[in-house]
Protein backbone atom coordinates (compact mmCIF):
# COMPACT_ATOMS: atom_id res chain seq x y z
CA UNK A 1 0.00 0.00 0.00
CA UNK A 2 1.39 3.41 -0.99
CA UNK A 3 2.19 5.98 1.71
CA UNK A 4 -0.50 8.66 1.85
CA UNK A 5 -0.37 12.35 2.70
CA UNK A 6 -3.70 13.51 4.07
CA UNK A 7 -5.40 16.76 5.12
CA UNK A 8 -6.80 16.84 8.62
CA UNK A 9 -10.45 18.00 8.81
CA UNK A 10 -9.45 20.95 11.02
CA UNK A 11 -6.82 22.32 8.61
CA UNK A 12 -8.98 24.80 6.69
CA UNK A 13 -10.65 26.16 9.83
CA UNK A 14 -7.29 26.58 11.58
CA UNK A 15 -5.92 28.35 8.51
CA UNK A 16 -8.91 30.68 8.20
CA UNK A 17 -9.10 31.60 11.89
CA UNK A 18 -5.37 32.07 12.58
CA UNK A 19 -4.01 33.98 9.60
CA UNK A 20 -5.58 37.45 9.79
CA UNK A 21 -5.10 39.22 13.09
CA UNK A 22 -7.99 41.66 13.56
CA UNK A 23 -11.32 42.95 12.17
CA UNK A 24 -9.52 45.96 10.69
CA UNK A 25 -7.24 43.70 8.63
CA UNK A 26 -10.26 41.71 7.45
CA UNK A 27 -12.10 44.84 6.31
CA UNK A 28 -9.02 46.07 4.43
CA UNK A 29 -8.76 42.70 2.66
CA UNK A 30 -12.42 42.75 1.59
CA UNK A 31 -12.28 46.40 0.44
CA UNK A 32 -9.29 45.49 -1.74
CA UNK A 33 -11.31 42.58 -3.14
CA UNK A 34 -14.04 45.03 -4.17
CA UNK A 35 -11.43 47.20 -5.90
CA UNK A 36 -10.09 44.17 -7.78
CA UNK A 37 -13.58 43.48 -9.16
CA UNK A 38 -13.93 47.05 -10.57
CA UNK A 39 -16.15 48.51 -7.85
CA UNK A 40 -16.23 52.32 -7.82
CA UNK A 41 -17.98 52.76 -4.45
CA UNK A 42 -17.68 50.76 -1.24
CA UNK A 43 -19.77 51.29 1.90
CA UNK A 44 -18.53 49.90 5.24
CA UNK A 45 -21.11 49.83 8.06
CA UNK A 46 -20.16 48.96 11.64
CA UNK A 47 -23.13 47.20 13.24
CA UNK A 48 -23.88 46.23 16.84
CA UNK A 49 -22.75 42.63 16.39
CA UNK A 50 -20.84 42.69 13.14
CA UNK A 51 -19.94 44.67 10.06
CA UNK A 52 -21.14 44.90 6.46
CA UNK A 53 -19.26 45.73 3.25
CA UNK A 54 -21.18 46.66 0.10
CA UNK A 55 -19.98 47.60 -3.38
CA UNK A 56 -21.45 48.51 -6.75
CA UNK A 57 -19.72 45.85 -8.83
CA UNK A 58 -21.38 42.50 -8.26
CA UNK A 59 -20.60 39.05 -9.65
CA UNK A 60 -21.99 37.13 -12.58
CA UNK A 61 -21.97 33.33 -12.84
CA UNK A 62 -18.29 33.20 -13.87
CA UNK A 63 -17.27 35.60 -11.11
CA UNK A 64 -19.20 33.58 -8.53
CA UNK A 65 -17.46 30.35 -9.54
CA UNK A 66 -14.07 32.03 -9.14
CA UNK A 67 -15.13 33.44 -5.77
CA UNK A 68 -16.07 29.98 -4.52
CA UNK A 69 -12.81 28.39 -5.70
CA UNK A 70 -10.49 28.79 -2.71
CA UNK A 71 -6.89 29.35 -3.72
CA UNK A 72 -7.88 30.32 -7.25
CA UNK A 73 -4.89 31.92 -9.03
CA UNK A 74 -7.09 33.92 -11.41
CA UNK A 75 -6.05 37.30 -9.94
CA UNK A 76 -2.38 36.44 -10.39
CA UNK A 77 -2.97 35.17 -13.93
CA UNK A 78 -5.37 38.02 -14.73
CA UNK A 79 -3.54 40.76 -12.82
CA UNK A 80 -5.41 43.52 -14.70
CA UNK A 81 -9.13 43.96 -13.97
CA UNK A 82 -11.41 43.46 -17.01
CA UNK A 83 -13.41 46.71 -17.02
CA UNK A 84 -11.35 49.55 -15.46
CA UNK A 85 -7.94 47.96 -16.23
CA UNK A 86 -6.75 48.21 -12.64
CA UNK A 87 -3.65 46.49 -11.30
CA UNK A 88 -5.18 44.03 -8.85
CA UNK A 89 -4.17 43.68 -5.21
CA UNK A 90 -5.00 40.00 -4.76
CA UNK A 91 -2.80 37.01 -5.52
CA UNK A 92 -3.86 33.84 -3.72
CA UNK A 93 -7.67 33.66 -3.60
CA UNK A 94 -7.87 33.18 0.19
CA UNK A 95 -9.15 36.55 1.45
CA UNK A 96 -12.77 35.45 1.43
CA UNK A 97 -11.98 33.22 4.44
CA UNK A 98 -10.48 36.06 6.45
CA UNK A 99 -13.76 36.89 8.23
CA UNK A 100 -13.59 33.73 10.37
CA UNK A 101 -10.78 35.25 12.47
CA UNK A 102 -13.20 37.71 14.07
CA UNK A 103 -16.73 36.64 13.08
CA UNK A 104 -18.87 33.52 13.23
CA UNK A 105 -20.46 33.74 9.79
CA UNK A 106 -20.70 35.74 6.57
CA UNK A 107 -23.80 36.14 4.38
CA UNK A 108 -23.13 36.94 0.73
CA UNK A 109 -25.64 38.47 -1.67
CA UNK A 110 -24.59 39.50 -5.17
CA UNK A 111 -26.24 40.64 -8.39
CA UNK A 112 -25.06 41.56 -11.88
CA UNK A 113 -27.64 41.95 -14.58
CA UNK A 114 -30.13 39.10 -14.38
CA UNK A 115 -27.86 36.92 -12.23
CA UNK A 116 -28.24 37.01 -8.45
CA UNK A 117 -27.39 34.64 -5.62
CA UNK A 118 -27.37 34.54 -1.80
CA UNK A 119 -25.67 32.02 0.53
CA UNK A 120 -23.91 31.69 3.90
CA UNK A 121 -20.40 30.58 4.93
CA UNK A 122 -19.49 29.68 8.53
CA UNK A 123 -17.05 27.54 10.48
CA UNK A 124 -19.12 24.36 10.02
CA UNK A 125 -18.70 24.67 6.26
CA UNK A 126 -14.92 24.64 6.62
CA UNK A 127 -15.02 21.56 8.85
CA UNK A 128 -16.46 19.67 5.87
CA UNK A 129 -14.20 21.23 3.26
CA UNK A 130 -11.36 18.71 3.67
CA UNK A 131 -13.24 16.34 1.35
CA UNK A 132 -12.57 18.77 -1.51
CA UNK A 133 -15.87 20.59 -1.85
CA UNK A 134 -18.97 21.49 0.15
CA UNK A 135 -22.46 22.20 -1.13
CA UNK A 136 -23.81 25.59 -0.09
CA UNK A 137 -27.55 26.00 0.16
CA UNK A 138 -28.98 29.06 -1.53
CA UNK A 139 -30.71 31.47 0.82
CA UNK A 140 -34.21 32.59 -0.01
CA UNK A 141 -33.33 36.27 -0.07
CA UNK A 142 -34.65 39.00 -2.40
CA UNK A 143 -32.24 40.17 -5.08
CA UNK A 144 -30.25 43.36 -4.49
CA UNK A 145 -31.80 46.57 -5.83
CA UNK A 146 -28.68 47.28 -7.88
CA UNK A 147 -25.68 45.53 -9.38
CA UNK A 148 -23.30 44.89 -6.52
CA UNK A 149 -22.12 42.59 -3.74
CA UNK A 150 -23.15 42.66 -0.09
CA UNK A 151 -21.13 40.92 2.65
CA UNK A 152 -22.63 40.88 6.15
CA UNK A 153 -20.37 39.41 8.83
CA UNK A 154 -22.17 38.50 12.06
CA UNK A 155 -21.30 37.11 15.47
CA UNK A 156 -18.40 39.42 16.25
CA UNK A 157 -15.80 37.79 18.50
CA UNK A 158 -14.22 41.12 19.45
CA UNK A 159 -15.41 44.69 19.86
CA UNK A 160 -15.17 46.72 16.66
CA UNK A 161 -13.87 50.28 16.90
CA UNK A 162 -15.09 52.35 13.94
CA UNK A 163 -12.23 54.81 14.35
CA UNK A 164 -9.62 52.04 14.13
CA UNK A 165 -11.36 50.59 11.07
CA UNK A 166 -11.36 53.99 9.33
CA UNK A 167 -7.72 54.58 10.29
CA UNK A 168 -6.64 51.25 8.77
CA UNK A 169 -8.65 51.75 5.57
CA UNK A 170 -6.99 55.16 5.23
CA UNK A 171 -3.66 53.36 4.80
CA UNK A 172 -4.79 51.56 1.62
CA UNK A 173 -2.95 52.63 -1.52
CA UNK A 174 -6.06 52.03 -3.63
CA UNK A 175 -7.71 55.11 -2.10
CA UNK A 176 -5.46 57.18 -4.38
CA UNK A 177 -6.80 55.44 -7.48
CA UNK A 178 -9.32 57.27 -9.71
CA UNK A 179 -12.97 56.19 -9.71
CA UNK A 180 -12.75 54.48 -6.33
CA UNK A 181 -14.35 55.78 -3.12
CA UNK A 182 -14.81 54.20 0.32
CA UNK A 183 -17.37 55.40 2.87
CA UNK A 184 -17.89 54.36 6.50
CA UNK A 185 -20.73 54.70 9.02
CA UNK A 186 -22.18 53.02 12.09
CA UNK A 187 -25.78 51.83 12.47
CA UNK A 188 -27.92 49.86 14.90
CA UNK A 189 -29.32 47.71 12.09
CA UNK A 190 -28.41 47.00 8.47
CA UNK A 191 -30.07 48.90 5.63
CA UNK A 192 -29.10 48.10 2.03
CA UNK A 193 -26.88 50.65 0.22
CA UNK A 194 -27.82 53.43 2.65
CA UNK A 195 -25.23 56.23 2.70
CA UNK A 196 -27.03 58.44 5.25
CA UNK A 197 -24.52 59.52 7.89
CA UNK A 198 -21.59 57.96 6.02
CA UNK A 199 -18.20 59.68 5.86
CA UNK A 200 -15.80 59.40 2.94
CA UNK A 201 -12.37 58.01 3.80
CA UNK A 202 -9.59 59.80 1.97
CA UNK A 203 -5.91 58.95 1.76
CA UNK A 204 -3.52 61.50 3.25
CA UNK A 205 -1.93 63.64 0.55
CA UNK A 206 1.41 64.44 2.16
CA UNK A 207 3.04 67.54 0.76
CA UNK A 208 6.78 67.78 0.37
CA UNK A 209 9.73 67.18 -1.92
CA UNK A 210 8.80 64.33 -4.30
CA UNK A 211 11.40 61.99 -5.79
CA UNK A 212 10.32 59.68 -8.66
CA UNK A 213 11.60 56.10 -8.59
CA UNK A 214 12.33 54.11 -11.76
CA UNK A 215 14.89 51.33 -11.28
CA UNK A 216 15.89 48.04 -12.87
CA UNK A 217 14.37 48.91 -16.24
CA UNK A 218 11.02 49.85 -14.74
CA UNK A 219 10.69 46.78 -12.50
CA UNK A 220 10.84 49.05 -9.44
CA UNK A 221 8.76 52.21 -9.73
CA UNK A 222 7.07 54.67 -7.43
CA UNK A 223 7.47 57.98 -5.64
CA UNK A 224 9.29 58.89 -2.43
CA UNK A 225 8.27 62.01 -0.49
CA UNK A 226 10.33 64.03 1.97
CA UNK A 227 7.46 65.46 3.99
CA UNK A 228 7.11 69.13 4.89
CA UNK A 229 5.81 68.15 8.30
CA UNK A 230 6.68 65.42 10.81
CA UNK A 231 4.88 62.18 10.06
CA UNK A 232 2.50 60.14 12.17
CA UNK A 233 3.58 56.58 12.97
CA UNK A 234 1.38 55.04 10.25
CA UNK A 235 2.78 57.42 7.62
CA UNK A 236 6.48 56.80 8.24
CA UNK A 237 8.52 54.59 5.92
CA UNK A 238 8.42 53.73 2.25
CA UNK A 239 5.49 51.47 1.36
CA UNK A 240 6.55 48.35 -0.57
CA UNK A 241 3.79 47.29 -2.94
CA UNK A 242 3.04 44.23 -5.05
CA UNK A 243 0.36 45.20 -7.51
CA UNK A 244 -1.80 47.72 -5.67
CA UNK A 245 -1.36 46.07 -2.27
CA UNK A 246 0.97 47.52 0.38
CA UNK A 247 2.83 44.55 1.86
CA UNK A 248 5.00 46.42 4.36
CA UNK A 249 6.79 49.69 5.06
CA UNK A 250 10.56 49.96 5.21
CA UNK A 251 13.41 52.47 5.53
CA UNK A 252 15.87 49.89 4.18
CA UNK A 253 18.16 50.12 7.19
CA UNK A 254 18.20 53.94 7.45
CA UNK A 255 15.59 54.36 10.20
CA UNK A 256 17.34 57.20 12.03
CA UNK A 257 17.91 59.25 8.86
CA UNK A 258 14.53 58.85 7.15
CA UNK A 259 12.09 59.84 9.89
CA UNK A 260 10.41 62.34 7.52
CA UNK A 261 10.42 60.08 4.47
CA UNK A 262 7.31 58.37 3.14
CA UNK A 263 5.95 57.31 -0.28
CA UNK A 264 5.81 53.99 -2.10
CA UNK A 265 7.66 51.69 -4.48
CA UNK A 266 6.04 48.89 -6.53
CA UNK A 267 7.86 45.72 -7.54
CA UNK A 268 5.73 42.92 -8.98
CA UNK A 269 8.64 40.44 -9.13
CA UNK A 270 8.54 40.21 -5.32
CA UNK A 271 6.53 37.50 -3.55
CA UNK A 272 4.40 38.17 -0.48
CA UNK A 273 3.60 35.73 2.26
CA UNK A 274 0.67 33.45 1.46
CA UNK A 275 -2.84 34.45 2.48
CA UNK A 276 -2.56 37.72 4.46
CA UNK A 277 0.23 39.15 2.22
CA UNK A 278 1.77 41.01 5.18
CA UNK A 279 5.46 40.16 4.65
CA UNK A 280 7.92 39.60 1.79
CA UNK A 281 9.50 36.26 0.94
CA UNK A 282 13.28 36.79 1.17
CA UNK A 283 14.26 35.06 -2.08
CA UNK A 284 16.71 36.17 -4.84
CA UNK A 285 14.29 38.80 -6.15
CA UNK A 286 13.99 40.27 -2.67
CA UNK A 287 17.80 40.50 -2.32
CA UNK A 288 18.10 42.34 -5.66
CA UNK A 289 15.22 44.67 -4.79
CA UNK A 290 16.62 45.45 -1.34
CA UNK A 291 20.08 46.24 -2.70
CA UNK A 292 18.69 48.47 -5.47
CA UNK A 293 16.62 50.43 -2.93
CA UNK A 294 19.52 50.85 -0.50
CA UNK A 295 21.68 52.25 -3.29
CA UNK A 296 18.88 54.63 -4.34
CA UNK A 297 18.42 55.85 -0.77
CA UNK A 298 22.17 56.52 -0.38
CA UNK A 299 22.64 58.17 -3.80
CA UNK A 300 19.38 60.12 -4.14
CA UNK A 301 17.15 60.27 -1.06
CA UNK A 302 19.65 61.17 1.69
CA UNK A 303 21.27 64.00 -0.35
CA UNK A 304 17.77 65.36 -1.01
CA UNK A 305 17.02 65.67 2.71
CA UNK A 306 18.84 69.01 2.73
CA UNK A 307 16.12 70.37 0.42
CA UNK A 308 13.53 70.00 3.18
CA UNK A 309 12.26 73.32 4.52
CA UNK A 310 10.09 73.85 7.57
CA UNK A 311 6.78 75.64 7.20
CA UNK A 312 7.36 79.35 7.66
CA UNK A 313 5.94 80.79 10.88
CA UNK A 314 4.97 84.44 10.86
CA UNK A 315 6.26 86.80 13.54
CA UNK A 316 2.73 87.12 14.94
CA UNK A 317 2.31 83.33 15.15
CA UNK A 318 5.70 82.96 16.83
CA UNK A 319 4.60 85.46 19.47
CA UNK A 320 1.38 83.50 20.02
CA UNK A 321 3.24 80.19 20.46
CA UNK A 322 5.61 81.74 23.02
CA UNK A 323 2.65 83.14 24.96
CA UNK A 324 0.93 79.72 24.88
CA UNK A 325 4.09 78.06 26.20
CA UNK A 326 4.26 80.58 29.04
CA UNK A 327 0.64 80.59 30.20
CA UNK A 328 0.05 76.87 29.73
CA UNK A 329 3.31 76.18 31.53
CA UNK A 330 2.12 78.19 34.51
CA UNK A 331 -1.32 76.59 34.27
CA UNK A 332 0.33 73.15 34.38
CA UNK A 333 2.22 74.08 37.56
CA UNK A 334 -0.93 75.41 39.21
CA UNK A 335 -3.27 72.69 37.96
CA UNK A 336 -1.31 69.43 37.87
CA UNK A 337 0.11 67.63 40.86
CA UNK A 338 3.82 67.11 40.46
CA UNK A 339 4.74 63.49 40.96
CA UNK A 340 7.84 62.63 42.96
CA UNK A 341 10.06 59.58 42.91
CA UNK A 342 12.35 58.63 45.82
CA UNK A 343 15.81 57.78 44.46
CA UNK A 344 17.54 57.14 47.78
CA UNK A 345 18.15 58.53 51.26
CA UNK A 346 20.70 60.70 53.06
CA UNK A 347 21.35 61.24 56.77
CA UNK A 348 21.18 64.86 57.95
CA UNK A 349 22.19 66.17 61.42
CA UNK A 350 20.03 69.10 62.47
CA UNK A 351 21.53 71.00 65.42
CA UNK A 352 19.53 73.44 67.56
CA UNK A 353 20.51 75.50 70.58
CA UNK A 354 17.87 75.43 73.31
CA UNK A 355 18.00 76.80 76.85
CA UNK A 356 16.48 75.83 80.16
CA UNK A 357 13.16 77.55 80.70
CA UNK A 358 11.77 78.83 84.00
CA UNK A 359 8.58 76.84 84.32
CA UNK A 360 6.22 77.55 87.24
CA UNK A 361 4.58 74.82 89.23
CA UNK A 362 1.19 75.09 87.51
CA UNK A 363 2.77 74.67 84.05
CA UNK A 364 4.96 71.86 85.33
CA UNK A 365 1.95 69.91 86.60
CA UNK A 366 0.27 70.04 83.17
CA UNK A 367 3.21 68.56 81.32
CA UNK A 368 4.26 64.95 81.13
CA UNK A 369 6.81 64.24 83.82
CA UNK A 370 8.35 61.61 81.58
CA UNK A 371 9.40 64.12 78.94
CA UNK A 372 13.09 64.70 79.52
CA UNK A 373 13.12 67.89 77.45
CA UNK A 374 10.09 69.48 79.15
CA UNK A 375 12.07 72.46 80.37
CA UNK A 376 13.61 73.29 76.98
CA UNK A 377 12.30 75.85 74.53
CA UNK A 378 13.21 75.39 70.82
CA UNK A 379 14.71 78.35 69.02
CA UNK A 380 14.31 78.94 65.29
CA UNK A 381 17.28 77.30 63.51
CA UNK A 382 19.26 78.79 60.62
CA UNK A 383 19.34 77.17 57.18
CA UNK A 384 21.45 73.98 56.91
CA UNK A 385 24.97 74.12 55.56
CA UNK A 386 26.31 71.27 53.49
CA UNK A 387 29.37 69.56 54.93
CA UNK A 388 30.33 68.26 51.51
CA UNK A 389 29.81 64.63 52.49
CA UNK A 390 27.56 63.64 49.54
CA UNK A 391 24.91 61.09 50.42
CA UNK A 392 25.90 61.19 54.09
CA UNK A 393 25.68 64.98 54.11
CA UNK A 394 25.40 66.57 57.55
CA UNK A 395 23.78 69.97 57.97
CA UNK A 396 24.63 72.10 61.02
CA UNK A 397 22.04 74.51 62.50
CA UNK A 398 23.03 76.99 65.20
CA UNK A 399 21.37 80.12 66.63
CA UNK A 400 22.37 82.84 69.12
CA UNK A 401 20.13 82.76 72.18
CA UNK A 402 19.20 85.87 74.13
CA UNK A 403 19.25 85.04 77.91
CA UNK A 404 15.95 86.72 78.57
CA UNK A 405 14.15 85.09 75.59
CA UNK A 406 11.55 82.49 76.44
CA UNK A 407 9.66 82.80 73.12
CA UNK A 408 8.95 79.46 71.43
CA UNK A 409 9.26 79.60 67.62
CA UNK A 410 7.95 76.46 65.84
CA UNK A 411 10.61 74.84 63.67
CA UNK A 412 8.09 74.52 60.80
CA UNK A 413 8.20 78.26 60.22
CA UNK A 414 11.84 78.01 59.21
CA UNK A 415 11.26 75.45 56.49
CA UNK A 416 12.33 72.29 58.31
CA UNK A 417 14.02 69.32 56.76
CA UNK A 418 11.37 66.68 56.19
CA UNK A 419 12.14 63.10 56.97
CA UNK A 420 12.18 60.46 59.67
CA UNK A 421 13.85 61.42 62.97
CA UNK A 422 15.92 58.38 63.88
CA UNK A 423 17.80 59.78 66.91
CA UNK A 424 17.84 62.81 69.26
CA UNK A 425 20.83 63.68 71.48
CA UNK A 426 20.91 66.57 73.99
CA UNK A 427 24.25 67.95 75.22
CA UNK A 428 24.31 70.43 78.12
CA UNK A 429 26.64 73.35 77.48
CA UNK A 430 28.70 75.34 80.03
CA UNK A 431 26.57 78.45 79.46
CA UNK A 432 23.44 76.65 80.60
CA UNK A 433 22.05 76.02 77.15
CA UNK A 434 21.50 72.64 75.57
CA UNK A 435 22.74 71.63 72.11
CA UNK A 436 20.18 69.26 70.62
CA UNK A 437 21.16 67.13 67.62
CA UNK A 438 18.45 65.44 65.57
CA UNK A 439 19.53 62.76 63.11
CA UNK A 440 17.04 62.78 60.22
CA UNK A 441 16.73 60.19 57.44
CA UNK A 442 15.87 62.46 54.49
CA UNK A 443 14.56 61.08 51.16
CA UNK A 444 16.30 62.18 47.95
CA UNK A 445 13.37 63.07 45.70
CA UNK A 446 13.33 63.32 41.91
CA UNK A 447 10.59 65.33 40.19
CA UNK A 448 9.12 63.10 37.49
CA UNK A 449 7.36 65.96 35.72
CA UNK A 450 10.29 68.19 34.81
CA UNK A 451 9.82 69.01 31.15
CA UNK A 452 10.37 72.39 29.51
CA UNK A 453 7.33 74.45 30.40
CA UNK A 454 4.34 72.36 29.33
CA UNK A 455 6.46 69.49 28.04
CA UNK A 456 4.67 69.60 24.68
CA UNK A 457 6.04 71.18 21.53
CA UNK A 458 3.68 72.90 19.06
CA UNK A 459 4.64 72.63 15.38
CA UNK A 460 2.44 74.17 12.67
CA UNK A 461 2.10 72.60 9.23
CA UNK A 462 0.01 73.32 6.16
CA UNK A 463 -1.85 70.50 4.40
CA UNK A 464 -5.18 71.28 2.71
CA UNK A 465 -5.83 67.59 2.01
CA UNK A 466 -5.66 66.75 5.74
CA UNK A 467 -9.07 67.26 7.37
CA UNK A 468 -7.61 67.20 10.89
CA UNK A 469 -7.09 70.51 12.68
CA UNK A 470 -4.33 68.91 14.74
CA UNK A 471 -2.83 65.61 15.78
CA UNK A 472 -0.38 64.49 18.46
CA UNK A 473 2.67 62.26 18.10
CA UNK A 474 4.43 61.56 21.40
CA UNK A 475 4.88 65.01 22.99
CA UNK A 476 4.48 67.07 19.81
CA UNK A 477 1.18 68.72 18.83
CA UNK A 478 1.00 69.35 15.07
CA UNK A 479 -1.39 72.19 14.17
CA UNK A 480 -2.76 72.34 10.63
CA UNK A 481 -2.72 75.97 9.43
CA UNK A 482 -4.69 74.99 6.32
CA UNK A 483 -7.67 73.82 8.39
CA UNK A 484 -10.73 76.05 8.03
CA UNK A 485 -11.09 76.45 11.82
CA UNK A 486 -7.50 77.67 12.13
CA UNK A 487 -8.00 80.13 9.28
CA UNK A 488 -11.27 81.41 10.74
CA UNK A 489 -9.80 81.96 14.21
CA UNK A 490 -6.70 83.55 12.72
CA UNK A 491 -8.78 86.00 10.71
CA UNK A 492 -10.60 87.07 13.89
CA UNK A 493 -7.34 88.18 15.49
CA UNK A 494 -4.43 86.95 17.58
CA UNK A 495 -6.47 86.57 20.79
CA UNK A 496 -8.95 84.18 19.14
CA UNK A 497 -6.16 82.16 17.51
CA UNK A 498 -4.32 81.93 20.83
CA UNK A 499 -7.40 80.51 22.58
CA UNK A 500 -7.96 78.06 19.72
CA UNK A 501 -4.41 76.68 19.97
CA UNK A 502 -4.52 76.60 23.79
CA UNK A 503 -7.63 74.43 23.47
CA UNK A 504 -5.89 71.95 21.14
CA UNK A 505 -2.70 71.73 23.21
CA UNK A 506 -4.65 71.36 26.46
CA UNK A 507 -6.64 68.53 24.88
CA UNK A 508 -3.41 66.74 23.93
CA UNK A 509 -1.91 67.19 27.41
CA UNK A 510 -5.09 66.01 29.10
CA UNK A 511 -5.37 62.93 26.87
CA UNK A 512 -1.73 62.04 27.53
CA UNK A 513 -2.05 62.46 31.29
CA UNK A 514 -5.49 60.88 31.69
CA UNK A 515 -6.56 58.56 28.82
CA UNK A 516 -9.89 58.07 30.59
CA UNK A 517 -12.25 60.42 28.76
CA UNK A 518 -13.96 62.00 31.78
CA UNK A 519 -10.76 62.80 33.67
CA UNK A 520 -9.08 64.07 30.50
CA UNK A 521 -11.99 66.40 29.75
CA UNK A 522 -12.01 67.79 33.28
CA UNK A 523 -8.27 68.39 33.20
CA UNK A 524 -8.47 69.94 29.74
CA UNK A 525 -11.12 72.41 30.88
CA UNK A 526 -9.14 73.34 34.00
CA UNK A 527 -6.00 73.92 31.96
CA UNK A 528 -7.78 76.09 29.40
CA UNK A 529 -9.52 78.13 32.09
CA UNK A 530 -6.31 78.65 34.07
CA UNK A 531 -4.17 79.44 31.01
CA UNK A 532 -6.62 82.03 29.69
CA UNK A 533 -6.97 83.56 33.17
CA UNK A 534 -3.19 83.93 33.44
CA UNK A 535 -2.98 85.39 29.93
CA UNK A 536 -5.81 87.87 30.51
CA UNK A 537 -4.28 89.00 33.82
CA UNK A 538 -0.93 89.52 32.09
CA UNK A 539 -2.56 91.58 29.31
CA UNK A 540 -4.42 93.79 31.82
CA UNK A 541 -1.32 94.20 33.97
CA UNK A 542 0.73 95.54 31.08
CA UNK A 543 -2.08 97.54 29.46
MONORWO-V376406 format. One line per field, one symbol per residue. ss: DSSP state (H for helix, E for strand, C for the rest). phi: phi as a letter, one per 40 degrees, with the letter a starting at -180 (. if undefined). burial: + if it has 24 or more other C-alpha atoms within 12 Angstrom, else -. A space follows every 50 residues. Layout:
# MONORWO-V376406
ss->???
phi->???
burial->???
This chain:
# MONORWO-V376406
ss->CCCCCCCCCCHHHHHHHCCCCCHHHHHHHHHHHHHHCCCCEEEEEEECCE EEEEECCCCCHHHHHHHCCCCCCHHHHCCECCCCCCECCCCCCCHHHHHH HCCCEEEEEEEECCEEEEEEEEHHHHHCHHHCCCCCCCCCCCCCCCCEEE EEEECCCCCCCHHHHHHHHCCCHHHHCCCCEEEEEECCCCCCCCCCCCEE ECCCCCCEEEEEEEEHHHCEEEEEEEECCCCCHHHCCEEEEECCEEEEEE CCCCCCCCCCEEEEEECCCCCECCCCCCCECCCHHHHHHHHHHHHHHHHH HHHHHHHCCCCCCCHHHHHHHHHHHHHHHHHHHHHCCCCEEEEEEEEEEE EEEEEECCCCHHHHHHCCCCCCCCCEECCCCCCCCCCCCHHHCCCCCCCC CCCCCCCCCCHHHHCCCCCEEEEEEEEECCCCEEEEEEEEEEEEEEECCC CCCCCCEEEEECCCCCCCCEEEECCEEEEECCCHHHHHHHHHCHHHHHHH HHHHHHHHHHHHHCCCHHHHHHHHHHHHHHHHHHHHHHHHHCC
phi->.ccbbbbcdcdccccccbbcbadccccdcccccccccgcbbbbbbcbcbi abbbbbcgbcdcccccccccgccccccbcbccccfcccccabgbcccccc cbbcabcbbaaagccaaaabbaccccccccchabcbccccbccccacibb bbcbgccbcbbcccccccccccccccccfabbbbabacbcbdfbccgcbc cbccbccicbbcbabfggcbbiabbcccbdccdcccgccbbbgbbccaba bfgbdccbcbbahabbacccbcccgcfbacccbccccccccccccccccb ccccccccbcccbccccdccccccccccccccccbccccbbccibbcbcb bbcbbcccbcccccccccccccbcbbbcbdccccbccgbgccdbbbbbbc bcdccbccbdccccgccciccbabbbbccccgcbcbbbcbcbccbbccbb ccfcgbbbbcabaccccccaabbfbbbcbccccccccccccchccccdcc cddccccccccccbdcdccccccdccccdcccccccccccccc
burial->-----------++-+++-+++++++++++++++++++++++++++++-++ +++++++++---++--++-+---++-----+----+++++++++++++++ ++++++++++++---++++++++-++--+-------------++-+++++ ++++++---+++--+++++++++++-+--+++++++---+++++-----+ +++++++++++-+-+----+++++++++++++-+++++++++++++++++ ++-----+++++++++++++++--++++-+-----+--++-++--++--- ++-++-----------+--++-+++++++++++-++---------+++++ +++++++-----------------+++++++------------+++++-- +--------------++---------------++++++++++-------- ---++++++++++--++++++++--+++++++---+---+---++-++++ +++++++++++++-------+-++++++++++-++--------
